[in-house]
Structures are given as C-alpha cells and as structure tokens.
Amino acid sequence: MPTRSPSFVRWPLVLGLTVAAAPVTNSQYAQFALLAAAALYALRALRGGTIRRPSSVEVLLVLFAGYAIASILWRDVSSGASATTIFVEYVGLAAAFIVVVRTSGIRSNWYFLATCYIVGCCVDLILIFSAFKSGTTIDSAGRYGLANVNSNYTAYSLVSGVPLLVLLYWRRARRRLASSIALMVGMSTFGLGIGLTGCRGATVAFLLCVFVIAARGLKTRPLAGGLFTASMAGVLVAGWSHVEDVLPSRLFLDASSAEDLSSGRFTLWERALVIFGRNPLLGSGADSYPWLSEDGMHAHNVFLSVLAELGIIGLLLLVVALALLFRSYFRSSASKSARSAALMLVCTWLVIAGTGVWQYALPAWIMFGLFVTIPRDDAEFTVADGELTARDRSLGWRLRNPTAS
C-alpha cells in the first residue's frame, strides 16, 4: 500500500518560504504571502473535506482580529492606519497561528517548518555579522542590523528562535558531545547577533533562555548540565572582553537615569493609559496609538497598546487566548523537553511584550503555532499517514491536534 507524501510537498511550499522570510523582513509582503498560504490551505481542506472544529484559541484569535477590524467604525478617521493594513496585520496573526497549527500536526511538516524558521534566523545572523564586519551601523547608537528592517524586530525574531533551536537539539541530538558543542556555538552565535542589534529586551530574554537551559541541565543531568553551565559562563566571561567595545552603546544603561533605563517607555506607557481613559470599553481603534501619540511612537507594550486601541474587550480576547494557549504548553502529557522549551518561549515573549512592539509580528504567532504541535518522541507520536488519533479531548490535545474529530 503506497504511503501518502507529506502535505508540505503537495501545497505549503509558500508557507515554508513565508516562515523562513518572517525573521528577515517586517514588511507586509510576508503577511500577504502568509494569507496566500492560508487560502491554499483552506482550498485544499474544502476539496478534501477535512475542515474540523476550531479550538477555543483559534476562535478567540479570529474574534480578536474581527474586533480589531470592526473598531475602524468608531475611531476618528484621521487617526489610524488604513483598513487594508489593519486587515493584513490582525487577520495575518490569526492565519499564521491557525495554518501553522493545522499544517504542523504531521511530524514531517513540523520539522520542515521549524527548519525553515531557523534558516531565516541564520540569514539574519549572516547579514548582521556582514554589517558588523563592514562597520555599517544603522543609527548613531552603533546598532547593527538589516537594511530597511527595524533592529528590534530582528532581535525579537532571533530570540524567539532560541527556544526552537534548543528544542531541536533536545529532540534530535540527545547526548552526543559534538551536538552539545554545536549547541553552545549556536547559542553563542545567537547571543552575539542579538547583542549587536543593541536590543535590551531581546538581550534580557536571551539570558533568561540560558538560565532555563542551565537549570534544566543541572536538574536532569547534573554532570552534563554543570559542564554546559560552566562552559557558557566561560564563553560569556572570556568573550566579554573582546566584544564589549563593539557592542552598541545603548546596551550599557545609566542606572541613575530612569528615562535612560526605559528609553522613554515610561512616558509612552502613561500616554497609553490616558488614551485608554478616553474610551475604556471599546478603545480608540486599531493602530490608533501612534496617530494619537505626540511623537508618533508605538506604546512599546503589547498589553497597554491593545488596551488603548481596543479597550477592555480587545484586551480580554487577547489575554484569554494567550492564557489558554500557554496553559496547553504545560499539560501533563507534554514531554519535559517540550515544557522546558515552552517555558523559554513564554518568558521570552512576555519580556518582549512588556517592552516592545510585537502584537502583530509573524514570528511570534508562527512560534506559538509550532509549540502547540511539538511532535512527541517516536514511541508517543500518534500520526499515521497524516491522520491523528484523538485519545484525549482536553483543550491541550485539541490544540495539538486540530484535525482530530
């Protein structure tokens, strides 16, 4: 009996290319490509009659996107982005999560998409190091990054890939010494690339990832974990003297200045609360904050930005969706490696969400979808010829297996 080829061979090459491109560009071209992949998936599912009941998180994200689009009706027409931009941003985030979840439920697809994202991060690193080698900074603070791409976006994309990189090592490399050395080199490379962007939030998130890896290693394999921790500490200490002079100056804070510590975020957050007070229930309309702000800056806090623009209703939709999503990562049936990697992802996202502009970014929602569908070990994985066995009707299982009836 012939086996069916993986579904990504038949259709979502567009999705794979979009996943690879997501860390490299923050232009709307990536969102348009993602929406094209979603349309291809929907057509394929309709033709094959394989559309299944959506999970609670998927429903909430669609409602969140729909509410953001509806908010155009009550906002001031002079304050906010175009309706097309809002549609692409919000429908794009819902589509990214749903399509990745429903595509990567098959083991081969999951590894394909995970590899695509890591490849995109590697492209980022190559371009950052090329800019560093040529001495091409992108601003007066000495930051390095990609041409025409926000350096914070690049840093957030890279640090979002760290939990995935570590998870791939835990699932594939196991106890090989060469693989452990490769992981250390990979982590050091990601860390240096993030540092060169000059992004403080991403740097803190990266250090949290290192802490989680070290803690897990010390708990599960004390000797190996101790060696890894000592080695990473040695790399950081030895490498610091060589990179301290080349890292962007903005990474080095003036602790005596609260404004320098926050890069003006305290003012932006206060402003968000003022805008929220004007229409606390419905908000001022999607993407309205930069237009209502005196300097055109974003709020640099996902929760305050949503609160100001979409009010209490919008924030509740987002927070409940995230709470259900994050809870599913730590269900009892998940492997220890999956839970540890998910902890890194959640900590990383919360740091970014608290300090940056990240509510519409494709890398975040692609990563959320991949971590819903982390394949189990060979003995546990339940996919056979693309079909899933629904042994458990809990929320976590439905999120991991959206095609289960």
LUMSE-880049 format. One line per 4 residues: number of its first residue (from 1); their letters; for each residue x negated, y, z of N, C-alpha, C. Coordinates in steps of 0.2 Angstrom, whole numbers. Layout:
N
NUM> a> X/Y/Z/X/Y/Z/X/Y/Z; ...;
END
This chain:
405
1> mptr> -4/-6/0/0/0/0/-4/6/0; -4/11/-5/-8/16/-5/-7/21/0; -12/24/3/-11/29/8/-10/36/5; -6/40/8/-5/47/6/-11/52/7;
5> spsf> -12/56/2/-18/61/3/-16/66/8; -21/69/12/-19/74/17/-15/80/13; -11/83/17/-7/88/14/-11/94/12; -16/95/15/-20/101/13/-23/100/6;
9> vrwp> -24/94/3/-26/93/-3/-21/95/-8; -14/94/-6/-9/95/-11/-7/102/-11; -7/106/-6/-5/113/-6/-9/118/-2; -11/117/4/-13/123/8/-20/125/7;
13> lvlg> -23/125/1/-30/127/0/-29/135/1; -24/138/-1/-23/145/1/-23/146/8; -20/142/12/-20/143/19/-28/142/22; -31/137/19/-38/136/22/-42/142/20;
17> ltva> -42/145/14/-45/151/12/-43/157/16; -37/158/18/-35/163/22/-38/162/29; -38/156/32/-41/155/39/-48/157/39; -52/155/33/-59/157/33/-60/164/32;
21> aapv> -55/168/29/-56/175/27/-54/179/33; -50/176/38/-47/180/43/-52/184/48; -58/180/50/-63/184/54/-67/189/50; -66/189/43/-71/193/39/-68/200/37;
25> tnsq> -61/200/37/-58/206/35/-52/207/39; -50/214/41/-44/216/44/-40/219/39; -41/219/33/-36/222/28/-30/218/27; -25/221/25/-18/217/24/-18/212/19;
29> yaqf> -24/211/15/-24/206/10/-24/199/13; -27/199/19/-27/192/22/-20/190/24; -16/195/27/-9/194/29/-5/192/23; -6/196/17/-2/194/11/-4/187/9;
33> alla> -10/185/9/-12/178/7/-9/173/12; -8/175/19/-5/170/24/2/170/22; 6/175/20/13/175/19/14/170/13; 9/171/8/10/166/2/9/159/4;
37> aaal> 4/158/8/4/151/11/10/148/14; 13/153/18/19/151/22/25/150/17; 25/154/11/30/152/6/29/146/3; 23/144/2/21/137/-1/23/132/3;
41> yalr> 22/133/10/24/128/15/31/127/15; 35/132/15/42/132/15/45/129/9; 43/130/3/45/127/-3/44/119/-3; 38/118/-1/36/111/0/41/107/5;
45> alrg> 42/110/11/46/107/16/53/106/13; 56/112/10/63/111/7/63/106/2; 58/105/-2/58/100/-8/58/93/-5; 54/92/1/54/86/4/59/84/9;
49> gtir> 63/89/11/67/88/16/64/87/23; 59/90/24/55/89/31/55/95/36; 60/100/35/60/105/39/64/103/46; 60/104/51/63/102/58/65/107/62;
53> rpss> 68/106/68/70/111/73/64/115/75; 64/121/76/59/125/78/58/125/86; 52/126/88/51/126/95/53/132/98; 53/133/105/55/139/108/50/144/107;
57> vevl> 44/143/106/39/148/105/40/151/98; 41/146/93/42/149/86/48/153/86; 54/151/89/60/155/89/58/162/92; 55/162/98/53/169/101/49/173/97;
61> lvlf> 44/170/93/40/174/89/44/177/83; 48/173/80/52/176/75/57/181/77; 60/181/83/64/186/86/60/192/87; 54/191/90/49/197/91/48/201/85;
65> agya> 46/197/79/45/200/73/51/204/70; 57/200/71/63/203/68/65/210/72; 64/209/79/65/215/83/60/221/81; 54/220/80/49/225/78/52/228/71;
69> iasi> 54/224/67/56/227/60/63/231/61; 67/229/66/73/232/67/72/239/71; 66/239/74/65/246/78/64/252/73; 63/250/67/62/256/62/69/260/62;
73> lwrd> 74/257/64/81/260/63/81/266/68; 78/265/74/79/270/79/73/275/80; 68/274/77/62/278/78/62/284/74; 58/289/75/58/295/72/54/293/65;
77> vssg> 57/295/59/55/293/53/48/296/52; 46/301/55/39/305/55/34/301/59; 36/296/63/31/293/67/31/286/66; 26/283/63/25/276/62/23/274/55;
81> asat> 21/268/55/18/266/48/24/264/44; 23/262/38/28/261/33/31/254/35; 38/253/32/41/247/33/38/241/31; 34/242/25/30/236/22/25/234/27;
85> tifv> 21/239/30/16/237/34/18/234/40; 24/236/43/27/233/49/29/226/48; 32/225/42/34/218/40/28/214/39; 23/216/36/17/211/35/14/210/42;
89> eyvg> 13/215/46/10/214/52/14/209/57; 20/210/58/24/206/63/26/199/60; 29/199/54/30/193/51/24/189/49; 19/192/48/12/189/47/10/185/53;
93> laaa> 11/188/59/9/184/65/13/178/67; 20/179/66/24/173/66/23/168/61; 21/170/55/20/165/50/13/162/51; 8/165/53/2/162/55/2/157/60;
97> fivv> 6/158/65/7/153/71/11/147/68; 16/148/65/21/143/63/17/138/58; 14/141/52/12/137/47/6/134/50; 1/137/54/-4/133/56/-2/127/61;
101> vrts> 3/128/65/5/123/69/8/117/65; 12/119/60/16/113/57/11/110/51; 6/113/49/1/110/45/-4/106/49; -7/109/54/-12/105/58/-10/100/62;
105> girs> -4/98/62/-1/92/66/-4/86/63; -7/86/57/-10/80/54/-18/81/56; -21/76/58/-28/76/61/-33/79/55; -33/77/49/-37/79/44/-36/86/43;
109> nwyf> -30/89/43/-28/96/42/-31/100/47; -31/97/54/-33/101/59/-41/103/59; -44/97/57/-52/98/57/-53/102/51; -49/102/45/-51/106/39/-50/114/41;
113> latc> -44/115/44/-43/122/46/-48/125/51; -50/121/56/-55/123/61/-61/124/58; -63/120/53/-70/121/50/-69/127/46; -64/129/43/-63/135/39/-64/141/43;
117> yivg> -61/141/49/-62/147/54/-69/148/56; -73/142/57/-80/143/59/-84/145/54; -82/143/47/-86/145/42/-85/153/41; -79/155/42/-78/163/42/-82/166/47;
121> ccvd> -82/163/53/-87/166/58/-94/166/56; -96/161/53/-103/161/51/-105/166/45; -100/168/41/-100/173/36/-101/180/40; -97/181/45/-98/187/49/-105/187/52;
125> lili> -107/182/55/-114/182/58/-119/184/53; -119/181/47/-124/182/42/-124/189/40; -118/192/39/-118/199/37/-120/204/43; -118/202/49/-121/206/55/-128/206/55;
129> fsaf> -131/200/55/-139/199/55/-142/203/49; -139/202/43/-142/206/37/-142/213/38; -136/216/41/-136/223/43/-141/225/48; -142/221/53/-147/222/58/-154/222/55;
133> ksgt> -156/217/51/-162/217/48/-164/223/43; -159/225/40/-160/231/36/-159/238/40; -157/237/46/-157/243/50/-150/247/48; -145/244/45/-139/248/43/-134/248/49;
137> tids> -134/253/53/-129/253/58/-123/257/55; -117/256/59/-111/258/56/-108/265/60; -112/266/65/-110/273/69/-116/275/73; -115/281/76/-120/284/80/-122/280/86;
141> agry> -118/275/88/-120/271/94/-124/265/92; -126/265/86/-131/259/84/-127/253/84; -121/253/82/-117/246/81/-119/243/74; -119/237/74/-119/233/68/-113/229/66;
145> glan> -111/229/60/-105/225/58/-104/225/51; -98/224/49/-97/223/42/-94/229/39; -96/230/32/-94/236/29/-86/236/29; -83/242/30/-76/243/30/-72/239/35;
149> vnsn> -75/236/40/-71/232/44/-73/234/51; -68/235/55/-69/238/62/-73/233/66; -78/236/69/-83/231/73/-80/228/79; -75/231/82/-72/227/87/-68/221/85;
153> ytay> -65/222/79/-61/217/76/-66/211/74; -72/212/72/-77/207/70/-79/204/77; -80/207/82/-82/204/88/-77/200/91; -70/202/91/-65/198/94/-64/192/90;
157> slvs> -65/192/83/-64/186/79/-70/181/81; -76/184/82/-81/179/84/-80/176/90; -78/180/95/-77/177/102/-71/172/102; -66/174/98/-61/169/98/-63/162/95;
161> gvpl> -68/162/91/-70/156/88/-75/152/93; -77/155/98/-82/151/103/-78/145/106; -72/146/109/-69/140/111/-68/135/106; -66/136/100/-65/131/95/-72/128/93;
165> lvll> -77/132/93/-84/129/92/-86/124/97; -85/126/104/-86/121/109/-82/115/109; -75/116/108/-71/110/107/-73/105/102; -75/108/96/-78/103/91/-84/99/93;
169> ywrr> -88/103/97/-94/99/100/-92/94/105; -87/96/109/-85/91/114/-81/85/111; -78/86/105/-74/81/102/-78/76/98; -84/79/95/-87/76/89/-94/74/92;
173> arrr> -98/78/95/-105/77/97/-106/72/103; -102/73/107/-102/68/113/-109/70/117; -113/65/118/-119/65/122/-126/66/118; -126/67/112/-132/67/108/-136/73/110;
177> lass> -142/72/111/-147/78/113/-147/83/108; -148/81/101/-148/86/96/-142/90/95; -136/87/97/-130/91/96/-130/96/102; -132/94/108/-132/99/114/-137/105/112;
181> ialm> -142/103/109/-147/109/107/-144/113/102; -140/110/97/-136/114/92/-131/118/95; -128/115/100/-123/120/103/-126/126/107; -131/125/110/-135/130/113/-137/135/108;
185> vgms> -140/133/103/-142/138/97/-136/141/95; -130/138/93/-124/141/91/-121/146/96; -121/144/102/-119/149/107/-123/155/107; -130/154/107/-134/160/107/-133/164/101;
189> tfgl> -132/161/95/-131/165/89/-125/169/90; -119/166/92/-113/169/93/-114/175/98; -117/174/103/-118/179/108/-122/185/106; -127/184/102/-131/189/99/-127/193/94;
193> gigl> -124/189/90/-119/193/85/-114/197/88; -111/195/93/-106/199/97/-109/205/100; -115/204/103/-119/209/106/-121/215/101; -123/213/95/-125/218/90/-119/222/88;
197> tgcr> -113/220/89/-107/224/87/-105/229/92; -108/229/98/-108/234/103/-101/233/106; -97/228/106/-90/227/109/-91/225/116; -89/229/121/-89/227/128/-84/221/129;
201> gatv> -78/222/127/-73/217/129/-75/210/126; -77/210/120/-79/203/117/-85/201/121; -90/205/123/-96/203/127/-94/199/134; -89/203/137/-87/200/143/-83/193/142;
205> afll> -79/193/137/-76/187/135/-81/181/134; -86/183/130/-91/178/129/-94/175/135; -96/179/140/-99/177/146/-94/173/150; -88/174/149/-83/170/153/-83/163/150;
209> cvfv> -83/163/143/-84/156/140/-90/152/142; -96/156/143/-102/152/145/-101/150/152; -97/154/156/-96/152/163/-91/145/163; -86/145/159/-82/139/159/-86/133/157;
213> iaar> -90/134/152/-94/128/149/-98/125/155; -102/130/158/-106/128/163/-102/125/169; -97/127/171/-93/125/177/-90/118/175; -88/117/169/-86/110/167/-91/105/166;
217> glkt> -97/107/164/-103/103/163/-105/101/170; -106/105/175/-108/104/182/-103/99/185; -97/100/183/-92/95/187/-91/88/184; -91/88/177/-91/81/174/-97/77/173;
221> rpla> -103/81/171/-109/78/171/-114/82/174; -115/82/180/-119/86/184/-126/87/181; -130/82/179/-137/82/177/-137/86/170; -133/84/165/-132/87/159/-130/94/159;
225> gglf> -125/95/164/-122/102/165/-127/106/168; -131/104/172/-136/108/176/-141/110/171; -143/105/166/-148/107/161/-146/112/156; -139/111/154/-137/116/150/-136/123/153;
229> tasm> -134/123/159/-134/130/163/-140/133/164; -145/129/166/-152/132/166/-155/134/160; -154/130/154/-156/132/148/-153/138/145; -146/139/146/-143/145/144/-145/151/148;
233> agvl> -146/150/154/-149/156/159/-156/158/156; -160/152/155/-167/154/152/-167/158/146; -162/156/141/-162/159/135/-160/166/136; -155/168/140/-152/174/142/-158/179/145;
237> vagw> -161/176/150/-167/180/153/-173/181/148; -175/176/145/-181/176/140/-179/181/134; -173/180/132/-171/184/126/-169/191/127; -167/192/133/-165/199/135/-171/204/134;
241> shve> -177/203/135/-182/207/134/-184/209/127; -182/204/123/-183/205/116/-177/209/112; -171/208/115/-165/211/112/-163/217/115; -165/219/121/-162/225/125/-163/231/121;
245> dvlp> -169/232/118/-170/238/114/-166/239/107; -163/233/105/-160/233/98/-152/233/99; -150/231/105/-143/231/106/-140/238/106; -134/239/104/-131/246/104/-130/249/110;
249> srlf> -132/255/111/-132/259/117/-125/259/121; -120/258/117/-113/258/121/-112/252/125; -116/247/125/-116/241/129/-118/243/136; -122/248/137/-125/250/143/-121/255/146;
253> ldas> -117/253/151/-112/258/154/-116/263/159; -113/269/160/-114/273/165/-109/272/171; -111/268/176/-106/266/181/-104/272/185; -107/278/184/-105/284/188/-99/288/185;
257> saed> -98/286/178/-93/289/174/-87/284/173; -81/285/176/-76/281/175/-73/281/167; -74/287/164/-72/288/157/-77/284/153; -83/285/154/-88/281/150/-87/273/151;
261> lssg> -85/271/157/-84/264/158/-78/262/154; -73/266/153/-67/264/149/-67/266/142; -71/270/140/-72/273/133/-65/277/132; -62/280/137/-56/284/136/-50/280/136;
265> rftl> -50/274/138/-44/269/138/-40/271/144; -42/274/149/-38/276/155/-33/281/152; -35/286/148/-31/291/145/-26/288/141; -28/284/137/-24/280/132/-18/276/135;
269> wera> -20/273/141/-15/269/144/-10/274/148; -12/279/151/-7/284/154/-3/287/148; -5/288/143/-1/291/137/4/285/135; 2/279/135/7/274/133/13/274/138;
273> lvif> 11/275/144/17/275/149/21/281/149; 18/286/146/23/292/145/27/291/139; 24/288/134/29/286/128/34/281/130; 32/276/134/37/271/136/43/275/140;
277> grnp> 41/280/144/46/283/148/52/286/144; 50/288/137/55/291/133/61/287/131; 59/280/130/64/276/128/62/269/131; 63/268/137/60/262/141/64/255/138;
281> llgs> 70/255/136/73/249/134/71/247/127; 72/251/122/71/249/115/64/251/113; 60/256/116/54/258/114/55/263/108; 49/266/106/49/271/102/48/269/94;
285> gads> 48/263/93/47/260/87/41/257/85; 41/251/81/34/248/80/29/252/76; 23/252/79/17/256/76/18/263/77; 22/265/82/23/272/83/18/276/87;
289> ypwl> 15/272/91/10/275/96/5/279/93; 1/277/88/-4/281/85/-2/288/82; 5/288/80/8/294/77/10/298/83; 12/296/89/14/300/94/8/302/99;
293> sedg> 3/298/98/-3/300/102/-7/306/99; -10/310/103/-13/316/101/-19/315/96; -23/310/97/-29/309/93/-28/303/88; -22/301/88/-21/295/83/-24/289/85;
297> mhah> -26/288/91/-29/281/93/-23/276/95; -25/270/95/-21/265/97/-21/265/105; -17/261/108/-17/261/115/-22/257/118; -25/252/114/-31/248/116/-29/244/122;
301> nvfl> -23/242/122/-20/237/127/-14/234/124; -14/227/123/-8/224/119/-2/225/123; -2/224/129/5/224/133/7/231/134; 3/236/135/5/243/135/7/246/128;
305> svla> 4/243/123/6/245/116/13/243/115; 14/236/116/21/234/115/26/237/119; 24/238/125/29/241/130/31/248/127; 26/252/125/28/259/122/32/259/116;
309> elgi> 30/254/111/33/254/105/39/250/104; 40/245/108/45/240/108/49/240/114; 47/243/119/51/244/125/51/237/129; 55/237/134/56/231/139/58/225/135;
313> igll> 62/226/130/65/220/126/59/217/122; 55/221/119/50/218/115/44/215/119; 43/218/125/38/215/129/40/209/132; 46/208/134/49/202/137/48/196/131;
317> llvv> 50/197/125/50/192/120/43/190/119; 38/195/119/31/193/118/28/189/124; 29/191/130/27/188/136/30/181/137; 36/180/136/39/174/137/36/169/132;
321> alal> 35/171/126/32/167/121/25/165/123; 21/170/125/14/168/127/14/163/133; 19/165/138/19/160/144/21/153/142; 26/152/138/27/145/136/21/142/132;
325> lfrs> 18/146/128/13/144/124/7/142/128; 5/146/133/-1/145/137/1/139/142; 7/138/144/8/133/148/8/126/145; 9/126/138/9/120/134/2/118/134;
329> yfrs> -3/122/134/-10/120/133/-13/116/139; -10/117/145/-12/114/151/-8/108/153; -3/105/149/1/100/151/-3/94/153; -1/89/157/-4/84/160/-7/79/154;
333> sask> -3/79/149/-5/74/143/-12/76/139; -13/83/140/-19/85/136/-26/83/139; -31/82/135/-37/79/137/-41/85/141; -46/83/145/-49/88/149/-53/92/145;
337> sars> -56/90/139/-59/95/135/-55/100/132; -48/97/130/-44/102/127/-41/107/132; -40/105/138/-39/110/144/-44/115/145; -50/113/145/-56/117/146/-57/122/141;
341> aalm> -56/120/134/-57/124/129/-51/129/129; -45/127/130/-39/131/131/-40/137/136; -43/135/142/-44/140/147/-49/145/144; -54/143/140/-58/148/137/-54/153/132;
345> lvct> -50/150/128/-46/154/124/-41/159/127; -38/156/132/-33/161/136/-37/166/139; -43/165/143/-47/170/146/-49/175/141; -52/173/135/-54/177/130/-49/182/128;
349> wlvi> -43/179/126/-38/183/123/-35/188/128; -35/186/135/-32/191/140/-37/197/140; -44/195/140/-48/201/141/-48/205/135; -47/202/129/-46/206/123/-40/210/123;
353> agtg> -34/207/125/-28/210/125/-28/216/130; -32/215/135/-32/221/140/-36/227/138; -40/226/133/-44/232/132/-44/234/124; -41/230/120/-42/231/113/-35/231/109;
357> vwqy> -36/232/102/-30/232/98/-30/225/94; -26/221/96/-26/214/94/-19/210/94; -14/214/94/-7/211/94/-5/208/87; -8/211/82/-6/209/75/-11/205/72;
361> alpa> -17/203/75/-23/201/72/-22/193/70; -23/192/64/-23/185/61/-27/180/65; -33/181/67/-37/176/70/-34/174/77; -31/179/81/-28/177/87/-23/172/86;
365> wimf> -18/173/81/-12/168/80/-14/162/77; -19/162/73/-22/156/70/-25/152/75; -29/155/80/-32/151/85/-26/148/90; -21/152/91/-16/149/95/-12/143/92;
369> glfv> -11/143/86/-8/138/82/-13/132/82; -19/133/81/-24/127/81/-24/124/88; -24/128/94/-24/125/100/-18/121/102; -12/123/99/-6/119/100/-7/112/98;
373> tipr> -11/111/92/-11/104/89/-18/101/89; -21/102/95/-28/99/95/-27/91/95; -30/88/90/-29/81/90/-32/77/96; -29/72/98/-31/68/103/-37/63/101;
377> ddae> -40/60/106/-45/55/104/-42/50/100; -47/46/96/-44/41/92/-39/36/95; -40/34/101/-36/30/104/-29/33/106; -29/39/106/-22/43/109/-19/46/103;
381> ftva> -22/47/97/-19/51/92/-13/47/89; -7/50/88/-1/47/86/1/48/78; -4/51/74/-2/52/67/-4/46/63; 1/44/59/0/38/54/3/40/48;
385> dgel> -1/41/43/2/43/36/6/50/36; 4/54/41/7/61/41/13/61/45; 15/56/48/21/55/52/19/55/60; 23/59/64/22/59/71/27/55/75;
389> tard> 25/52/80/29/49/85/31/53/91; 37/54/92/39/58/97/40/54/104; 35/53/108/36/49/114/38/54/119; 37/60/119/39/64/124/43/70/121;
393> rslg> 48/72/124/52/78/122/51/84/125; 46/85/129/44/91/133/42/96/128; 42/102/131/40/108/126/33/107/124; 29/105/128/22/104/125/21/99/120;
397> wrlr> 25/94/120/25/89/114/28/92/108; 33/95/109/37/98/103/32/104/100; 28/107/104/24/112/101/18/109/97; 16/103/100/10/100/97/12/96/91;
401> npta> 19/94/91/21/90/85/28/93/82; 27/99/79/34/102/77/38/98/72; 35/93/69/39/89/64/42/83/67; 41/82/73/45/77/77/52/78/77;
405> s> 56/74/76/63/75/76/66/75/83;
END
